[in-house]
Amino acid sequence: MTGLGIAFRIGTELVAGVVMGTGIGYFLDRWLHTGPWLMVVFFFLGSAAGILSVYRATSRMGRRKNENEP
């Protein structure tokens, strides 16, 4: 993968986690009439999931780079 491809992948994974978490929270709020509370909770859960995904992707890149070095 090129540097640009890696950057797009990491950015997409982070944004997707936040958008999915917020979307799930929004629809649960509308369904359960709980106000913005579930959206806020799921926003933070989605953010954490996105950050974890970025961390895993970058740690895999570091391991591959170290394996190729003598």
N, CA, C and O atoms as a Maestro MAE file, in Angstrom:
{
 s_m_m2io_version
 :::
 2.0.0
}

f_m_ct {
 s_m_title
 :::
 protein
 m_atom[280] {
  # First column is atom index #
  i_m_mmod_type
  r_m_x_coord
  r_m_y_coord
  r_m_z_coord
  i_m_residue_number
  s_m_chain_name
  s_m_pdb_residue_name
  s_m_pdb_atom_name
  i_m_atomic_number
  :::
  1 25 0.826 -1.184 0.000 1 A "MET " " N  " 7
  2 3 0.000 0.000 0.000 1 A "MET " " CA " 6
  3 2 0.871 1.249 0.000 1 A "MET " " C  " 6
  4 15 1.956 1.274 0.581 1 A "MET " " O  " 8
  5 25 0.382 2.255 -0.648 2 A "THR " " N  " 7
  6 3 1.104 3.521 -0.666 2 A "THR " " CA " 6
  7 2 0.728 4.337 0.561 2 A "THR " " C  " 6
  8 15 -0.216 4.006 1.279 2 A "THR " " O  " 8
  9 25 1.462 5.385 0.788 3 A "GLY " " N  " 7
  10 3 1.181 6.257 1.920 3 A "GLY " " CA " 6
  11 2 -0.181 6.914 1.825 3 A "GLY " " C  " 6
  12 15 -0.876 7.063 2.831 3 A "GLY " " O  " 8
  13 25 -0.562 7.305 0.628 4 A "LEU " " N  " 7
  14 3 -1.863 7.933 0.436 4 A "LEU " " CA " 6
  15 2 -2.994 6.936 0.700 4 A "LEU " " C  " 6
  16 15 -4.009 7.295 1.297 4 A "LEU " " O  " 8
  17 25 -2.826 5.704 0.265 5 A "GLY " " N  " 7
  18 3 -3.829 4.672 0.515 5 A "GLY " " CA " 6
  19 2 -3.998 4.384 1.990 5 A "GLY " " C  " 6
  20 15 -5.117 4.198 2.470 5 A "GLY " " O  " 8
  21 25 -2.891 4.346 2.709 6 A "ILE " " N  " 7
  22 3 -2.942 4.115 4.146 6 A "ILE " " CA " 6
  23 2 -3.638 5.279 4.846 6 A "ILE " " C  " 6
  24 15 -4.436 5.070 5.759 6 A "ILE " " O  " 8
  25 25 -3.337 6.496 4.419 7 A "ALA " " N  " 7
  26 3 -3.963 7.674 5.024 7 A "ALA " " CA " 6
  27 2 -5.470 7.672 4.796 7 A "ALA " " C  " 6
  28 15 -6.229 7.983 5.714 7 A "ALA " " O  " 8
  29 25 -5.918 7.328 3.592 8 A "PHE " " N  " 7
  30 3 -7.350 7.276 3.317 8 A "PHE " " CA " 6
  31 2 -8.018 6.175 4.130 8 A "PHE " " C  " 6
  32 15 -9.130 6.356 4.626 8 A "PHE " " O  " 8
  33 25 -7.354 5.045 4.269 9 A "ARG " " N  " 7
  34 3 -7.925 3.935 5.031 9 A "ARG " " CA " 6
  35 2 -8.096 4.322 6.491 9 A "ARG " " C  " 6
  36 15 -9.153 4.093 7.079 9 A "ARG " " O  " 8
  37 25 -7.064 4.905 7.072 10 A "ILE " " N  " 7
  38 3 -7.124 5.277 8.480 10 A "ILE " " CA " 6
  39 2 -8.183 6.358 8.705 10 A "ILE " " C  " 6
  40 15 -8.951 6.288 9.665 10 A "ILE " " O  " 8
  41 25 -8.222 7.344 7.828 11 A "GLY " " N  " 7
  42 3 -9.233 8.396 7.950 11 A "GLY " " CA " 6
  43 2 -10.640 7.856 7.798 11 A "GLY " " C  " 6
  44 15 -11.547 8.257 8.528 11 A "GLY " " O  " 8
  45 25 -10.825 6.958 6.860 12 A "THR " " N  " 7
  46 3 -12.145 6.376 6.630 12 A "THR " " CA " 6
  47 2 -12.588 5.543 7.814 12 A "THR " " C  " 6
  48 15 -13.754 5.605 8.202 12 A "THR " " O  " 8
  49 25 -11.697 4.769 8.396 13 A "GLU " " N  " 7
  50 3 -12.056 3.942 9.546 13 A "GLU " " CA " 6
  51 2 -12.436 4.801 10.743 13 A "GLU " " C  " 6
  52 15 -13.372 4.471 11.471 13 A "GLU " " O  " 8
  53 25 -11.728 5.885 10.949 14 A "LEU " " N  " 7
  54 3 -12.035 6.762 12.070 14 A "LEU " " CA " 6
  55 2 -13.386 7.440 11.877 14 A "LEU " " C  " 6
  56 15 -14.207 7.458 12.793 14 A "LEU " " O  " 8
  57 25 -13.618 7.991 10.708 15 A "VAL " " N  " 7
  58 3 -14.878 8.682 10.431 15 A "VAL " " CA " 6
  59 2 -16.049 7.698 10.449 15 A "VAL " " C  " 6
  60 15 -17.125 8.031 10.946 15 A "VAL " " O  " 8
  61 25 -15.855 6.510 9.920 16 A "ALA " " N  " 7
  62 3 -16.930 5.520 9.888 16 A "ALA " " CA " 6
  63 2 -17.355 5.120 11.302 16 A "ALA " " C  " 6
  64 15 -18.545 4.949 11.565 16 A "ALA " " O  " 8
  65 25 -16.408 4.972 12.197 17 A "GLY " " N  " 7
  66 3 -16.761 4.635 13.581 17 A "GLY " " CA " 6
  67 2 -17.589 5.712 14.240 17 A "GLY " " C  " 6
  68 15 -18.573 5.418 14.919 17 A "GLY " " O  " 8
  69 25 -17.196 6.965 14.044 18 A "VAL " " N  " 7
  70 3 -17.930 8.080 14.643 18 A "VAL " " CA " 6
  71 2 -19.321 8.203 14.025 18 A "VAL " " C  " 6
  72 15 -20.302 8.379 14.748 18 A "VAL " " O  " 8
  73 25 -19.419 8.113 12.707 19 A "VAL " " N  " 7
  74 3 -20.704 8.261 12.025 19 A "VAL " " CA " 6
  75 2 -21.653 7.119 12.401 19 A "VAL " " C  " 6
  76 15 -22.831 7.354 12.670 19 A "VAL " " O  " 8
  77 25 -21.148 5.895 12.419 20 A "MET " " N  " 7
  78 3 -22.013 4.765 12.765 20 A "MET " " CA " 6
  79 2 -22.483 4.850 14.216 20 A "MET " " C  " 6
  80 15 -23.657 4.611 14.499 20 A "MET " " O  " 8
  81 25 -21.602 5.180 15.117 21 A "GLY " " N  " 7
  82 3 -22.006 5.309 16.518 21 A "GLY " " CA " 6
  83 2 -23.040 6.395 16.722 21 A "GLY " " C  " 6
  84 15 -24.032 6.195 17.424 21 A "GLY " " O  " 8
  85 25 -22.811 7.547 16.109 22 A "THR " " N  " 7
  86 3 -23.759 8.648 16.236 22 A "THR " " CA " 6
  87 2 -25.095 8.301 15.581 22 A "THR " " C  " 6
  88 15 -26.153 8.626 16.120 22 A "THR " " O  " 8
  89 25 -25.051 7.652 14.438 23 A "GLY " " N  " 7
  90 3 -26.282 7.266 13.751 23 A "GLY " " CA " 6
  91 2 -27.101 6.274 14.551 23 A "GLY " " C  " 6
  92 15 -28.320 6.412 14.655 23 A "GLY " " O  " 8
  93 25 -26.445 5.282 15.114 24 A "ILE " " N  " 7
  94 3 -27.158 4.303 15.937 24 A "ILE " " CA " 6
  95 2 -27.785 4.988 17.144 24 A "ILE " " C  " 6
  96 15 -28.940 4.729 17.481 24 A "ILE " " O  " 8
  97 25 -27.022 5.860 17.791 25 A "GLY " " N  " 7
  98 3 -27.565 6.589 18.936 25 A "GLY " " CA " 6
  99 2 -28.731 7.483 18.570 25 A "GLY " " C  " 6
  100 15 -29.700 7.583 19.322 25 A "GLY " " O  " 8
  101 25 -28.645 8.131 17.425 26 A "TYR " " N  " 7
  102 3 -29.727 9.011 16.967 26 A "TYR " " CA " 6
  103 2 -31.014 8.214 16.741 26 A "TYR " " C  " 6
  104 15 -32.087 8.617 17.191 26 A "TYR " " O  " 8
  105 25 -30.902 7.087 16.044 27 A "PHE " " N  " 7
  106 3 -32.101 6.304 15.767 27 A "PHE " " CA " 6
  107 2 -32.667 5.650 17.033 27 A "PHE " " C  " 6
  108 15 -33.883 5.511 17.167 27 A "PHE " " O  " 8
  109 25 -31.801 5.253 17.948 28 A "LEU " " N  " 7
  110 3 -32.310 4.724 19.218 28 A "LEU " " CA " 6
  111 2 -33.002 5.817 20.026 28 A "LEU " " C  " 6
  112 15 -34.024 5.556 20.661 28 A "LEU " " O  " 8
  113 25 -32.467 7.027 20.014 29 A "ASP " " N  " 7
  114 3 -33.118 8.148 20.692 29 A "ASP " " CA " 6
  115 2 -34.498 8.427 20.118 29 A "ASP " " C  " 6
  116 15 -35.450 8.647 20.866 29 A "ASP " " O  " 8
  117 25 -34.610 8.419 18.812 30 A "ARG " " N  " 7
  118 3 -35.916 8.675 18.187 30 A "ARG " " CA " 6
  119 2 -36.901 7.552 18.505 30 A "ARG " " C  " 6
  120 15 -38.087 7.808 18.715 30 A "ARG " " O  " 8
  121 25 -36.424 6.322 18.543 31 A "TRP " " N  " 7
  122 3 -37.287 5.185 18.784 31 A "TRP " " CA " 6
  123 2 -37.738 5.124 20.246 31 A "TRP " " C  " 6
  124 15 -38.902 4.842 20.527 31 A "TRP " " O  " 8
  125 25 -36.813 5.390 21.176 32 A "LEU " " N  " 7
  126 3 -37.101 5.272 22.602 32 A "LEU " " CA " 6
  127 2 -37.484 6.594 23.265 32 A "LEU " " C  " 6
  128 15 -37.831 6.612 24.446 32 A "LEU " " O  " 8
  129 25 -37.425 7.709 22.515 33 A "HIS " " N  " 7
  130 3 -37.760 9.053 23.028 33 A "HIS " " CA " 6
  131 2 -36.926 9.387 24.271 33 A "HIS " " C  " 6
  132 15 -37.464 9.790 25.302 33 A "HIS " " O  " 8
  133 25 -35.628 9.216 24.157 34 A "THR " " N  " 7
  134 3 -34.744 9.458 25.305 34 A "THR " " CA " 6
  135 2 -33.943 10.745 25.185 34 A "THR " " C  " 6
  136 15 -33.029 10.969 25.979 34 A "THR " " O  " 8
  137 25 -34.258 11.585 24.228 35 A "GLY " " N  " 7
  138 3 -33.505 12.819 24.070 35 A "GLY " " CA " 6
  139 2 -32.138 12.548 23.470 35 A "GLY " " C  " 6
  140 15 -31.952 11.540 22.788 35 A "GLY " " O  " 8
  141 25 -31.204 13.410 23.708 36 A "PRO " " N  " 7
  142 3 -29.902 13.215 23.057 36 A "PRO " " CA " 6
  143 2 -28.962 12.267 23.798 36 A "PRO " " C  " 6
  144 15 -27.797 12.148 23.419 36 A "PRO " " O  " 8
  145 25 -29.438 11.594 24.840 37 A "TRP " " N  " 7
  146 3 -28.528 10.843 25.702 37 A "TRP " " CA " 6
  147 2 -27.896 9.640 25.015 37 A "TRP " " C  " 6
  148 15 -26.689 9.431 25.130 37 A "TRP " " O  " 8
  149 25 -28.671 8.864 24.322 38 A "LEU " " N  " 7
  150 3 -28.097 7.699 23.658 38 A "LEU " " CA " 6
  151 2 -27.185 8.103 22.497 38 A "LEU " " C  " 6
  152 15 -26.201 7.422 22.209 38 A "LEU " " O  " 8
  153 25 -27.513 9.204 21.840 39 A "MET " " N  " 7
  154 3 -26.658 9.674 20.760 39 A "MET " " CA " 6
  155 2 -25.286 10.076 21.312 39 A "MET " " C  " 6
  156 15 -24.258 9.799 20.695 39 A "MET " " O  " 8
  157 25 -25.279 10.718 22.459 40 A "VAL " " N  " 7
  158 3 -24.007 11.112 23.076 40 A "VAL " " CA " 6
  159 2 -23.206 9.880 23.492 40 A "VAL " " C  " 6
  160 15 -22.000 9.813 23.259 40 A "VAL " " O  " 8
  161 25 -23.875 8.914 24.103 41 A "VAL " " N  " 7
  162 3 -23.193 7.694 24.543 41 A "VAL " " CA " 6
  163 2 -22.618 6.948 23.341 41 A "VAL " " C  " 6
  164 15 -21.460 6.533 23.360 41 A "VAL " " O  " 8
  165 25 -23.431 6.779 22.294 42 A "PHE " " N  " 7
  166 3 -22.962 6.043 21.128 42 A "PHE " " CA " 6
  167 2 -21.947 6.835 20.315 42 A "PHE " " C  " 6
  168 15 -21.140 6.242 19.600 42 A "PHE " " O  " 8
  169 25 -21.969 8.175 20.409 43 A "PHE " " N  " 7
  170 3 -20.922 8.969 19.779 43 A "PHE " " CA " 6
  171 2 -19.566 8.617 20.390 43 A "PHE " " C  " 6
  172 15 -18.588 8.413 19.672 43 A "PHE " " O  " 8
  173 25 -19.519 8.549 21.714 44 A "PHE " " N  " 7
  174 3 -18.260 8.215 22.372 44 A "PHE " " CA " 6
  175 2 -17.852 6.765 22.124 44 A "PHE " " C  " 6
  176 15 -16.668 6.471 21.962 44 A "PHE " " O  " 8
  177 25 -18.829 5.861 22.094 45 A "LEU " " N  " 7
  178 3 -18.504 4.474 21.777 45 A "LEU " " CA " 6
  179 2 -17.988 4.336 20.344 45 A "LEU " " C  " 6
  180 15 -17.038 3.592 20.101 45 A "LEU " " O  " 8
  181 25 -18.599 5.040 19.398 46 A "GLY " " N  " 7
  182 3 -18.133 5.018 18.016 46 A "GLY " " CA " 6
  183 2 -16.756 5.638 17.873 46 A "GLY " " C  " 6
  184 15 -15.927 5.158 17.100 46 A "GLY " " O  " 8
  185 25 -16.514 6.713 18.626 47 A "SER " " N  " 7
  186 3 -15.193 7.335 18.598 47 A "SER " " CA " 6
  187 2 -14.130 6.387 19.137 47 A "SER " " C  " 6
  188 15 -13.040 6.280 18.575 47 A "SER " " O  " 8
  189 25 -14.449 5.711 20.214 48 A "ALA " " N  " 7
  190 3 -13.503 4.741 20.779 48 A "ALA " " CA " 6
  191 2 -13.257 3.596 19.808 48 A "ALA " " C  " 6
  192 15 -12.122 3.140 19.666 48 A "ALA " " O  " 8
  193 25 -14.304 3.127 19.141 49 A "ALA " " N  " 7
  194 3 -14.138 2.046 18.174 49 A "ALA " " CA " 6
  195 2 -13.281 2.497 16.992 49 A "ALA " " C  " 6
  196 15 -12.444 1.738 16.504 49 A "ALA " " O  " 8
  197 25 -13.489 3.726 16.535 50 A "GLY " " N  " 7
  198 3 -12.683 4.257 15.435 50 A "GLY " " CA " 6
  199 2 -11.221 4.402 15.817 50 A "GLY " " C  " 6
  200 15 -10.334 4.071 15.031 50 A "GLY " " O  " 8
  201 25 -10.971 4.891 17.010 51 A "ILE " " N  " 7
  202 3 -9.593 5.049 17.473 51 A "ILE " " CA " 6
  203 2 -8.929 3.691 17.656 51 A "ILE " " C  " 6
  204 15 -7.753 3.530 17.328 51 A "ILE " " O  " 8
  205 25 -9.660 2.720 18.173 52 A "LEU " " N  " 7
  206 3 -9.115 1.367 18.316 52 A "LEU " " CA " 6
  207 2 -8.784 0.763 16.958 52 A "LEU " " C  " 6
  208 15 -7.765 0.090 16.806 52 A "LEU " " O  " 8
  209 25 -9.631 1.001 15.987 53 A "SER " " N  " 7
  210 3 -9.384 0.490 14.643 53 A "SER " " CA " 6
  211 2 -8.137 1.124 14.040 53 A "SER " " C  " 6
  212 15 -7.335 0.437 13.407 53 A "SER " " O  " 8
  213 25 -7.970 2.421 14.233 54 A "VAL " " N  " 7
  214 3 -6.776 3.109 13.735 54 A "VAL " " CA " 6
  215 2 -5.534 2.587 14.451 54 A "VAL " " C  " 6
  216 15 -4.497 2.386 13.820 54 A "VAL " " O  " 8
  217 25 -5.629 2.368 15.745 55 A "TYR " " N  " 7
  218 3 -4.494 1.842 16.507 55 A "TYR " " CA " 6
  219 2 -4.075 0.466 16.002 55 A "TYR " " C  " 6
  220 15 -2.887 0.193 15.829 55 A "TYR " " O  " 8
  221 25 -5.053 -0.391 15.769 56 A "ARG " " N  " 7
  222 3 -4.739 -1.730 15.267 56 A "ARG " " CA " 6
  223 2 -4.108 -1.678 13.885 56 A "ARG " " C  " 6
  224 15 -3.164 -2.416 13.603 56 A "ARG " " O  " 8
  225 25 -4.622 -0.818 13.030 57 A "ALA " " N  " 7
  226 3 -4.070 -0.714 11.673 57 A "ALA " " CA " 6
  227 2 -2.627 -0.207 11.708 57 A "ALA " " C  " 6
  228 15 -1.774 -0.723 10.988 57 A "ALA " " O  " 8
  229 25 -2.351 0.793 12.535 58 A "THR " " N  " 7
  230 3 -0.996 1.338 12.590 58 A "THR " " CA " 6
  231 2 -0.031 0.379 13.282 58 A "THR " " C  " 6
  232 15 1.146 0.328 12.925 58 A "THR " " O  " 8
  233 25 -0.510 -0.382 14.264 59 A "SER " " N  " 7
  234 3 0.395 -1.329 14.925 59 A "SER " " CA " 6
  235 2 0.741 -2.482 13.983 59 A "SER " " C  " 6
  236 15 1.856 -3.002 14.035 59 A "SER " " O  " 8
  237 25 -0.189 -2.885 13.130 60 A "ARG " " N  " 7
  238 3 0.117 -3.925 12.137 60 A "ARG " " CA " 6
  239 2 1.158 -3.431 11.144 60 A "ARG " " C  " 6
  240 15 2.027 -4.195 10.724 60 A "ARG " " O  " 8
  241 25 1.078 -2.159 10.765 61 A "MET " " N  " 7
  242 3 2.061 -1.614 9.824 61 A "MET " " CA " 6
  243 2 3.435 -1.598 10.452 61 A "MET " " C  " 6
  244 15 4.423 -1.884 9.776 61 A "MET " " O  " 8
  245 25 3.524 -1.269 11.742 62 A "GLY " " N  " 7
  246 3 4.808 -1.260 12.425 62 A "GLY " " CA " 6
  247 2 5.424 -2.640 12.516 62 A "GLY " " C  " 6
  248 15 6.637 -2.782 12.361 62 A "GLY " " O  " 8
  249 25 4.613 -3.663 12.764 63 A "ARG " " N  " 7
  250 3 5.128 -5.032 12.843 63 A "ARG " " CA " 6
  251 2 5.633 -5.503 11.491 63 A "ARG " " C  " 6
  252 15 6.678 -6.148 11.410 63 A "ARG " " O  " 8
  253 25 4.899 -5.188 10.424 64 A "ARG " " N  " 7
  254 3 5.342 -5.605 9.092 64 A "ARG " " CA " 6
  255 2 6.652 -4.941 8.721 64 A "ARG " " C  " 6
  256 15 7.521 -5.562 8.109 64 A "ARG " " O  " 8
  257 25 6.791 -3.685 9.090 65 A "LYS " " N  " 7
  258 3 8.019 -2.973 8.767 65 A "LYS " " CA " 6
  259 2 9.203 -3.584 9.517 65 A "LYS " " C  " 6
  260 15 10.286 -3.721 8.948 65 A "LYS " " O  " 8
  261 25 9.014 -3.952 10.784 66 A "ASN " " N  " 7
  262 3 10.082 -4.554 11.567 66 A "ASN " " CA " 6
  263 2 10.442 -5.949 11.076 66 A "ASN " " C  " 6
  264 15 11.599 -6.355 11.184 66 A "ASN " " O  " 8
  265 25 9.480 -6.691 10.540 67 A "GLU " " N  " 7
  266 3 9.762 -8.025 10.040 67 A "GLU " " CA " 6
  267 2 10.617 -7.977 8.784 67 A "GLU " " C  " 6
  268 15 11.387 -8.905 8.538 67 A "GLU " " O  " 8
  269 25 10.505 -6.922 7.981 68 A "ASN " " N  " 7
  270 3 11.264 -6.805 6.730 68 A "ASN " " CA " 6
  271 2 12.690 -6.351 6.967 68 A "ASN " " C  " 6
  272 15 13.544 -6.538 6.100 68 A "ASN " " O  " 8
  273 25 12.972 -5.757 8.122 69 A "GLU " " N  " 7
  274 3 14.325 -5.280 8.396 69 A "GLU " " CA " 6
  275 2 15.197 -6.447 8.849 69 A "GLU " " C  " 6
  276 15 14.704 -7.366 9.503 69 A "GLU " " O  " 8
  277 25 16.490 -6.424 8.509 70 A "PRO " " N  " 7
  278 3 17.394 -7.528 8.926 70 A "PRO " " CA " 6
  279 2 17.690 -7.506 10.403 70 A "PRO " " C  " 6
  280 15 18.426 -8.359 10.898 70 A "PRO " " O  " 8
  :::
 }
 m_bond[279] {
  # First column is bond index #
  i_m_from
  i_m_to
  i_m_order
  :::
  1 1 2 1
  2 2 3 1
  3 3 4 2
  4 3 5 1
  5 5 6 1
  6 6 7 1
  7 7 8 2
  8 7 9 1
  9 9 10 1
  10 10 11 1
  11 11 12 2
  12 11 13 1
  13 13 14 1
  14 14 15 1
  15 15 16 2
  16 15 17 1
  17 17 18 1
  18 18 19 1
  19 19 20 2
  20 19 21 1
  21 21 22 1
  22 22 23 1
  23 23 24 2
  24 23 25 1
  25 25 26 1
  26 26 27 1
  27 27 28 2
  28 27 29 1
  29 29 30 1
  30 30 31 1
  31 31 32 2
  32 31 33 1
  33 33 34 1
  34 34 35 1
  35 35 36 2
  36 35 37 1
  37 37 38 1
  38 38 39 1
  39 39 40 2
  40 39 41 1
  41 41 42 1
  42 42 43 1
  43 43 44 2
  44 43 45 1
  45 45 46 1
  46 46 47 1
  47 47 48 2
  48 47 49 1
  49 49 50 1
  50 50 51 1
  51 51 52 2
  52 51 53 1
  53 53 54 1
  54 54 55 1
  55 55 56 2
  56 55 57 1
  57 57 58 1
  58 58 59 1
  59 59 60 2
  60 59 61 1
  61 61 62 1
  62 62 63 1
  63 63 64 2
  64 63 65 1
  65 65 66 1
  66 66 67 1
  67 67 68 2
  68 67 69 1
  69 69 70 1
  70 70 71 1
  71 71 72 2
  72 71 73 1
  73 73 74 1
  74 74 75 1
  75 75 76 2
  76 75 77 1
  77 77 78 1
  78 78 79 1
  79 79 80 2
  80 79 81 1
  81 81 82 1
  82 82 83 1
  83 83 84 2
  84 83 85 1
  85 85 86 1
  86 86 87 1
  87 87 88 2
  88 87 89 1
  89 89 90 1
  90 90 91 1
  91 91 92 2
  92 91 93 1
  93 93 94 1
  94 94 95 1
  95 95 96 2
  96 95 97 1
  97 97 98 1
  98 98 99 1
  99 99 100 2
  100 99 101 1
  101 101 102 1
  102 102 103 1
  103 103 104 2
  104 103 105 1
  105 105 106 1
  106 106 107 1
  107 107 108 2
  108 107 109 1
  109 109 110 1
  110 110 111 1
  111 111 112 2
  112 111 113 1
  113 113 114 1
  114 114 115 1
  115 115 116 2
  116 115 117 1
  117 117 118 1
  118 118 119 1
  119 119 120 2
  120 119 121 1
  121 121 122 1
  122 122 123 1
  123 123 124 2
  124 123 125 1
  125 125 126 1
  126 126 127 1
  127 127 128 2
  128 127 129 1
  129 129 130 1
  130 130 131 1
  131 131 132 2
  132 131 133 1
  133 133 134 1
  134 134 135 1
  135 135 136 2
  136 135 137 1
  137 137 138 1
  138 138 139 1
  139 139 140 2
  140 139 141 1
  141 141 142 1
  142 142 143 1
  143 143 144 2
  144 143 145 1
  145 145 146 1
  146 146 147 1
  147 147 148 2
  148 147 149 1
  149 149 150 1
  150 150 151 1
  151 151 152 2
  152 151 153 1
  153 153 154 1
  154 154 155 1
  155 155 156 2
  156 155 157 1
  157 157 158 1
  158 158 159 1
  159 159 160 2
  160 159 161 1
  161 161 162 1
  162 162 163 1
  163 163 164 2
  164 163 165 1
  165 165 166 1
  166 166 167 1
  167 167 168 2
  168 167 169 1
  169 169 170 1
  170 170 171 1
  171 171 172 2
  172 171 173 1
  173 173 174 1
  174 174 175 1
  175 175 176 2
  176 175 177 1
  177 177 178 1
  178 178 179 1
  179 179 180 2
  180 179 181 1
  181 181 182 1
  182 182 183 1
  183 183 184 2
  184 183 185 1
  185 185 186 1
  186 186 187 1
  187 187 188 2
  188 187 189 1
  189 189 190 1
  190 190 191 1
  191 191 192 2
  192 191 193 1
  193 193 194 1
  194 194 195 1
  195 195 196 2
  196 195 197 1
  197 197 198 1
  198 198 199 1
  199 199 200 2
  200 199 201 1
  201 201 202 1
  202 202 203 1
  203 203 204 2
  204 203 205 1
  205 205 206 1
  206 206 207 1
  207 207 208 2
  208 207 209 1
  209 209 210 1
  210 210 211 1
  211 211 212 2
  212 211 213 1
  213 213 214 1
  214 214 215 1
  215 215 216 2
  216 215 217 1
  217 217 218 1
  218 218 219 1
  219 219 220 2
  220 219 221 1
  221 221 222 1
  222 222 223 1
  223 223 224 2
  224 223 225 1
  225 225 226 1
  226 226 227 1
  227 227 228 2
  228 227 229 1
  229 229 230 1
  230 230 231 1
  231 231 232 2
  232 231 233 1
  233 233 234 1
  234 234 235 1
  235 235 236 2
  236 235 237 1
  237 237 238 1
  238 238 239 1
  239 239 240 2
  240 239 241 1
  241 241 242 1
  242 242 243 1
  243 243 244 2
  244 243 245 1
  245 245 246 1
  246 246 247 1
  247 247 248 2
  248 247 249 1
  249 249 250 1
  250 250 251 1
  251 251 252 2
  252 251 253 1
  253 253 254 1
  254 254 255 1
  255 255 256 2
  256 255 257 1
  257 257 258 1
  258 258 259 1
  259 259 260 2
  260 259 261 1
  261 261 262 1
  262 262 263 1
  263 263 264 2
  264 263 265 1
  265 265 266 1
  266 266 267 1
  267 267 268 2
  268 267 269 1
  269 269 270 1
  270 270 271 1
  271 271 272 2
  272 271 273 1
  273 273 274 1
  274 274 275 1
  275 275 276 2
  276 275 277 1
  277 277 278 1
  278 278 279 1
  279 279 280 2
  :::
 }
}
